Amino acid sequence: MNFSEKLIRLRKREGISQEELASYLEVSRQAVSRWEQGVSHS
């Protein structure tokens, strides 16, 4: 399981949206989306 798959699994298990996760991490929702797509890890 790679980072993208782990992130999606953990986020869904906690029942939070990409927007909520982005807010918690103080990043954009687009950054979370890119991480989940495996486009960028930074």
N, CA, C and O atoms as a GROMACS GRO file, in nm:
protein
  168
    1MET      N    1   0.086  -0.118   0.000
    1MET     CA    2   0.000   0.000   0.000
    1MET      C    3   0.090   0.124   0.000
    1MET      O    4   0.179   0.137   0.084
    2ASN      N    5   0.066   0.213  -0.094
    2ASN     CA    6   0.147   0.334  -0.102
    2ASN      C    7   0.085   0.449  -0.021
    2ASN      O    8  -0.022   0.434   0.038
    3PHE      N    9   0.155   0.562  -0.021
    3PHE     CA   10   0.110   0.677   0.057
    3PHE      C   11  -0.031   0.720   0.019
    3PHE      O   12  -0.114   0.746   0.106
    4SER      N   13  -0.057   0.728  -0.111
    4SER     CA   14  -0.189   0.773  -0.158
    4SER      C   15  -0.300   0.684  -0.104
    4SER      O   16  -0.401   0.733  -0.054
    5GLU      N   17  -0.281   0.554  -0.115
    5GLU     CA   18  -0.383   0.460  -0.068
    5GLU      C   19  -0.401   0.469   0.083
    5GLU      O   20  -0.514   0.463   0.133
    6LYS      N   21  -0.292   0.485   0.156
    6LYS     CA   22  -0.301   0.497   0.303
    6LYS      C   23  -0.376   0.624   0.342
    6LYS      O   24  -0.461   0.622   0.432
    7LEU      N   25  -0.345   0.733   0.275
    7LEU     CA   26  -0.410   0.860   0.306
    7LEU      C   27  -0.560   0.852   0.283
    7LEU      O   28  -0.639   0.893   0.368
    8ILE      N   29  -0.600   0.798   0.169
    8ILE     CA   30  -0.742   0.784   0.138
    8ILE      C   31  -0.811   0.696   0.242
    8ILE      O   32  -0.918   0.730   0.292
    9ARG      N   33  -0.750   0.583   0.273
    9ARG     CA   34  -0.809   0.489   0.369
    9ARG      C   35  -0.825   0.554   0.506
    9ARG      O   36  -0.931   0.542   0.568
   10LEU      N   37  -0.723   0.621   0.554
   10LEU     CA   38  -0.729   0.684   0.686
   10LEU      C   39  -0.831   0.798   0.689
   10LEU      O   40  -0.907   0.811   0.785
   11ARG      N   41  -0.834   0.879   0.583
   11ARG     CA   42  -0.929   0.991   0.578
   11ARG      C   43  -1.072   0.940   0.578
   11ARG      O   44  -1.157   0.992   0.650
   12LYS      N   45  -1.098   0.838   0.499
   12LYS     CA   46  -1.234   0.784   0.492
   12LYS      C   47  -1.271   0.713   0.623
   12LYS      O   48  -1.386   0.721   0.667
   13ARG      N   49  -1.176   0.646   0.684
   13ARG     CA   50  -1.203   0.579   0.811
   13ARG      C   51  -1.244   0.679   0.917
   13ARG      O   52  -1.331   0.652   1.000
   14GLU      N   53  -1.182   0.796   0.914
   14GLU     CA   54  -1.215   0.901   1.011
   14GLU      C   55  -1.339   0.980   0.971
   14GLU      O   56  -1.390   1.059   1.049
   15GLY      N   57  -1.387   0.958   0.849
   15GLY     CA   58  -1.509   1.025   0.804
   15GLY      C   59  -1.493   1.173   0.780
   15GLY      O   60  -1.586   1.250   0.803
   16ILE      N   61  -1.375   1.214   0.732
   16ILE     CA   62  -1.354   1.355   0.704
   16ILE      C   63  -1.332   1.377   0.555
   16ILE      O   64  -1.286   1.288   0.483
   17SER      N   65  -1.365   1.497   0.512
   17SER     CA   66  -1.350   1.533   0.371
   17SER      C   67  -1.207   1.579   0.344
   17SER      O   68  -1.129   1.603   0.436
   18GLN      N   69  -1.176   1.591   0.216
   18GLN     CA   70  -1.046   1.647   0.179
   18GLN      C   71  -1.034   1.789   0.234
   18GLN      O   72  -0.927   1.829   0.281
   19GLU      N   73  -1.142   1.863   0.229
   19GLU     CA   74  -1.143   2.000   0.279
   19GLU      C   75  -1.110   2.006   0.429
   19GLU      O   76  -1.031   2.089   0.473
   20GLU      N   77  -1.172   1.916   0.506
   20GLU     CA   78  -1.146   1.912   0.650
   20GLU      C   79  -1.001   1.874   0.679
   20GLU      O   80  -0.936   1.935   0.764
   21LEU      N   81  -0.951   1.774   0.609
   21LEU     CA   82  -0.812   1.733   0.629
   21LEU      C   83  -0.717   1.846   0.594
   21LEU      O   84  -0.620   1.872   0.665
   22ALA      N   85  -0.746   1.913   0.484
   22ALA     CA   86  -0.662   2.026   0.443
   22ALA      C   87  -0.660   2.134   0.551
   22ALA      O   88  -0.556   2.192   0.580
   23SER      N   89  -0.775   2.161   0.609
   23SER     CA   90  -0.784   2.261   0.715
   23SER      C   91  -0.700   2.220   0.836
   23SER      O   92  -0.627   2.302   0.891
   24TYR      N   93  -0.711   2.093   0.876
   24TYR     CA   94  -0.633   2.044   0.991
   24TYR      C   95  -0.484   2.057   0.965
   24TYR      O   96  -0.407   2.090   1.056
   25LEU      N   97  -0.442   2.032   0.841
   25LEU     CA   98  -0.299   2.032   0.807
   25LEU      C   99  -0.250   2.169   0.758
   25LEU      O  100  -0.131   2.188   0.733
   26GLU      N  101  -0.344   2.264   0.747
   26GLU     CA  102  -0.313   2.400   0.698
   26GLU      C  103  -0.249   2.397   0.560
   26GLU      O  104  -0.149   2.463   0.534
   27VAL      N  105  -0.311   2.318   0.472
   27VAL     CA  106  -0.273   2.314   0.331
   27VAL      C  107  -0.400   2.331   0.249
   27VAL      O  108  -0.510   2.331   0.304
   28SER      N  109  -0.386   2.344   0.119
   28SER     CA  110  -0.505   2.357   0.033
   28SER      C  111  -0.571   2.221   0.012
   28SER      O  112  -0.508   2.116   0.026
   29ARG      N  113  -0.700   2.226  -0.024
   29ARG     CA  114  -0.770   2.103  -0.057
   29ARG      C  115  -0.707   2.041  -0.181
   29ARG      O  116  -0.704   1.918  -0.195
   30GLN      N  117  -0.659   2.125  -0.270
   30GLN     CA  118  -0.594   2.077  -0.391
   30GLN      C  119  -0.469   1.996  -0.358
   30GLN      O  120  -0.438   1.899  -0.427
   31ALA      N  121  -0.396   2.036  -0.255
   31ALA     CA  122  -0.277   1.961  -0.214
   31ALA      C  123  -0.317   1.821  -0.168
   31ALA      O  124  -0.252   1.723  -0.204
   32VAL      N  125  -0.422   1.812  -0.088
   32VAL     CA  126  -0.469   1.682  -0.041
   32VAL      C  127  -0.512   1.597  -0.160
   32VAL      O  128  -0.480   1.478  -0.166
   33SER      N  129  -0.582   1.658  -0.255
   33SER     CA  130  -0.625   1.586  -0.374
   33SER      C  131  -0.504   1.533  -0.451
   33SER      O  132  -0.505   1.418  -0.496
   34ARG      N  133  -0.402   1.616  -0.468
   34ARG     CA  134  -0.282   1.571  -0.539
   34ARG      C  135  -0.214   1.456  -0.466
   34ARG      O  136  -0.169   1.360  -0.528
   35TRP      N  137  -0.207   1.465  -0.333
   35TRP     CA  138  -0.147   1.355  -0.256
   35TRP      C  139  -0.224   1.227  -0.278
   35TRP      O  140  -0.164   1.121  -0.297
   36GLU      N  141  -0.357   1.235  -0.276
   36GLU     CA  142  -0.439   1.116  -0.293
   36GLU      C  143  -0.430   1.060  -0.435
   36GLU      O  144  -0.450   0.940  -0.456
   37GLN      N  145  -0.401   1.145  -0.531
   37GLN     CA  146  -0.384   1.099  -0.668
   37GLN      C  147  -0.243   1.047  -0.693
   37GLN      O  148  -0.215   0.987  -0.797
   38GLY      N  149  -0.155   1.072  -0.597
   38GLY     CA  150  -0.016   1.028  -0.612
   38GLY      C  151   0.067   1.121  -0.698
   38GLY      O  152   0.173   1.084  -0.747
   39VAL      N  153   0.017   1.244  -0.717
   39VAL     CA  154   0.086   1.340  -0.803
   39VAL      C  155   0.203   1.404  -0.731
   39VAL      O  156   0.308   1.427  -0.791
   40SER      N  157   0.184   1.435  -0.603
   40SER     CA  158   0.288   1.505  -0.528
   40SER      C  159   0.281   1.465  -0.382
   40SER      O  160   0.173   1.444  -0.327
   41HIS      N  161   0.397   1.454  -0.319
   41HIS     CA  162   0.403   1.421  -0.177
   41HIS      C  163   0.456   1.537  -0.096
   41HIS      O  164   0.488   1.521   0.021
   42SER      N  165   0.465   1.654  -0.156
   42SER     CA  166   0.518   1.770  -0.084
   42SER      C  167   0.411   1.874  -0.063
   42SER      O  168   0.438   1.978  -0.004
   0.00000   0.00000   0.00000
